[in-house]
Amino acid sequence: MRNNKFCNICNKPYLLKDSALHWHCTDCGLLIPALNERDKHVKVVHGRIPCTCGVHLSMDLMRVHRRHDCPDRILTCRYCGNREVAGALQVRGF
């Protein structure tokens, strides 16, 4: 027990000599064990990605944007099967 330490975030034990390798991302809480993977994780997962419509979002928000909000997403007509670009959102007044 004297060579081990428990993490305050995940409550998992790790060796004191490996304390530099036990790092949790401050944004998502994911455990990133390798020192050289930290910058890659932050850049890929939390960095801004440009969309074809001009919006810059993080990866998790980009998935939702491309599926629901993006005017450049492709929609398939449920009646004829034609595929068209969604275009800008239009609000109809009743």
Residue pairs with C-beta under 8 A, 6 or more apart in sequence:
3 15
3 16
3 17
4 13
4 14
4 15
4 16
5 13
5 14
5 15
5 16
5 19
6 12
6 13
7 13
7 14
7 22
7 24
9 24
9 29
10 24
10 31
14 21
14 22
20 35
21 33
21 34
21 35
22 31
22 33
23 31
23 32
23 33
23 38
24 30
24 31
24 32
25 32
25 38
25 41
25 42
25 45
25 46
27 42
27 45
27 46
28 45
28 46
30 41
30 45
32 38
32 41
44 59
45 58
45 59
45 60
46 58
46 59
47 58
47 59
48 56
48 57
48 58
49 56
49 57
49 58
49 59
49 62
50 56
51 57
51 62
51 65
51 66
51 70
51 72
52 70
52 72
53 70
53 71
53 72
55 65
55 70
57 65
66 73
67 73
69 89
70 86
71 85
71 86
71 87
71 88
71 89
72 85
72 86
73 85
73 86
74 83
74 84
74 85
74 86
75 83
75 84
75 85
75 86
76 82
76 83
77 83
77 84
